[in-house]
Amino acid sequence: MTRPIKYKLPTGEIVTLYTAGVLAKALGKTTQAIQKLEWSNTLPKTPFKNKQGHRLYTQDQIDLVVRQVQNSNKVGASLLKYPREEIRREHDALLIKYGIKKKET
């Protein structure tokens, strides 16, 4: 597993980026499972990648996914059946906060 990476957002804020392995471990899944969730558009793709092209996530993104999985488990659904729009809306809000995506008017 690689070390966390410090990254300066367009807003000037410094965040720590983590590998897909950290997200996978937080969910009790494999990195391949995370990749499949992205490919199926269940999870929004992260805009962060390292020099090798590996996906990176902020702690906010990890917390969002973990919370959504916990919520889906509470209602007896798998994440694949969880409303993608809710995950995407919250993820978009993070990207706006980070200055990566512009707020839609």
C-alpha positions as CSV (number, residue, x, y, z in Angstrom):
1,M,0.0,0.0,0.0
2,T,1.3,3.4,-0.9
3,R,1.6,6.3,1.5
4,P,-1.1,9.0,1.6
5,I,-0.4,11.9,-0.7
6,K,-0.9,15.6,0.2
7,Y,-2.7,17.5,-2.5
8,K,-3.5,21.2,-2.9
9,L,-7.0,21.8,-4.1
10,P,-7.9,24.7,-6.4
11,T,-9.4,26.3,-3.3
12,G,-5.9,26.3,-1.7
13,E,-7.0,23.7,0.9
14,I,-4.5,20.9,1.4
15,V,-6.1,17.4,1.6
16,T,-4.7,14.0,2.0
17,L,-5.4,11.5,-0.8
18,Y,-5.7,7.8,-0.2
19,T,-5.5,4.8,-2.5
20,A,-8.5,2.6,-3.5
21,G,-7.0,0.1,-1.1
22,V,-7.9,2.3,1.8
23,L,-11.4,2.7,0.6
24,A,-11.7,-1.0,0.0
25,K,-10.4,-1.8,3.5
26,A,-12.9,0.7,5.0
27,L,-15.7,-1.2,3.2
28,G,-14.4,-4.7,3.7
29,K,-14.1,-5.1,0.0
30,T,-11.3,-5.6,-2.6
31,T,-9.9,-2.9,-4.9
32,Q,-11.4,-4.8,-7.8
33,A,-14.9,-4.5,-6.2
34,I,-14.4,-0.7,-5.9
35,Q,-13.3,-0.6,-9.5
36,K,-16.5,-2.5,-10.5
37,L,-18.7,-0.2,-8.5
38,E,-17.1,2.7,-10.4
39,W,-17.4,1.0,-13.8
40,S,-21.1,0.3,-13.1
41,N,-21.6,4.0,-12.2
42,T,-22.7,3.0,-8.7
43,L,-19.9,5.1,-7.3
44,P,-18.9,8.3,-9.0
45,K,-15.4,8.2,-10.4
46,T,-12.8,10.1,-8.4
47,P,-11.1,13.0,-10.1
48,F,-7.9,12.2,-8.3
49,K,-5.2,9.9,-9.7
50,N,-1.5,9.4,-8.9
51,K,1.3,9.4,-11.5
52,Q,0.6,5.7,-12.2
53,G,-3.0,6.4,-12.9
54,H,-4.3,4.7,-9.8
55,R,-7.5,6.2,-8.2
56,L,-7.1,8.3,-5.1
57,Y,-9.8,9.4,-2.6
58,T,-10.1,12.1,0.0
59,Q,-11.2,11.2,3.5
60,D,-14.5,13.0,2.7
61,Q,-15.0,10.7,-0.3
62,I,-14.2,7.6,1.8
63,D,-16.6,8.7,4.6
64,L,-19.3,9.4,2.0
65,V,-19.1,5.9,0.5
66,V,-18.8,4.2,3.9
67,R,-21.9,6.1,5.1
68,Q,-23.9,5.3,2.0
69,V,-23.0,1.6,2.3
70,Q,-24.0,1.6,5.9
71,N,-27.3,3.3,5.0
72,S,-28.0,0.8,2.3
73,N,-27.3,-2.1,4.7
74,K,-29.8,-0.6,7.2
75,V,-32.5,-0.8,4.6
76,G,-31.5,-4.3,3.5
77,A,-30.3,-3.3,0.1
78,S,-26.9,-3.7,-1.6
79,L,-25.0,-0.7,-2.6
80,L,-25.7,-1.6,-6.2
81,K,-29.4,-1.0,-5.5
82,Y,-28.9,2.2,-3.5
83,P,-30.0,5.3,-5.2
84,R,-27.1,6.4,-7.4
85,E,-28.5,9.9,-7.6
86,E,-28.0,10.5,-3.9
87,I,-24.4,9.3,-3.9
88,R,-23.7,11.4,-7.0
89,R,-25.4,14.5,-5.5
90,E,-23.3,14.3,-2.4
91,H,-20.1,13.5,-4.4
92,D,-20.8,16.5,-6.6
93,A,-21.2,18.7,-3.5
94,L,-17.7,17.6,-2.4
95,L,-16.2,18.4,-5.8
96,I,-17.8,21.9,-5.7
97,K,-16.4,22.3,-2.2
98,Y,-13.0,21.3,-3.5
99,G,-13.2,23.8,-6.3
100,I,-13.0,21.0,-8.9
101,K,-16.6,21.3,-10.2
102,K,-18.7,24.5,-10.7
103,K,-22.0,24.8,-9.0
104,E,-24.9,24.4,-11.5
105,T,-27.3,27.3,-11.5
